[in-house]
Amino acid sequence: MFQRLMRALIALMAVAYMLFGYGITHLAAPIVSTLAVAEPVMATMQGVWLLGEPMTRLGAAGCVVIVLALAGLSLGQRRNA
């Protein structure tokens, strides 16, 4: 069971990196940098949900700050457009 999970996670990670590589070459720099900032939050959530890692208050606060910053950037871009 554990080996199947690890194989699936490795495959998903490989797909994610291929898509990120494609995005770097085909998307605008602001979009790519936004995705790069969001990646640690997604990795943290995967660790918590899939692997049962503990979420500390500091880790949760960091994720909230990143998500709020990305939301603020997104709202700011919509108002300027």
Stockholm file with secondary structure:
# STOCKHOLM 1.0

chainA/1-81         MFQRLMRALIALMAVAYMLFGYGITHLAAPIVSTLAVAEPVMATMQGVWLLGEPMTRLGAAGCVVIVLALAGLSLGQRRNA
#=GR chainA/1-81 SS CHHHHHHHHHHHHHHHHHHHHHHHHHSCHHHHHHHHHHHHHHHHHHHHHHHCCCCCHHHHHHHHHHHHHHHHHHHHHHHHC
#=GC SS_cons        CHHHHHHHHHHHHHHHHHHHHHHHHHSCHHHHHHHHHHHHHHHHHHHHHHHCCCCCHHHHHHHHHHHHHHHHHHHHHHHHC
//
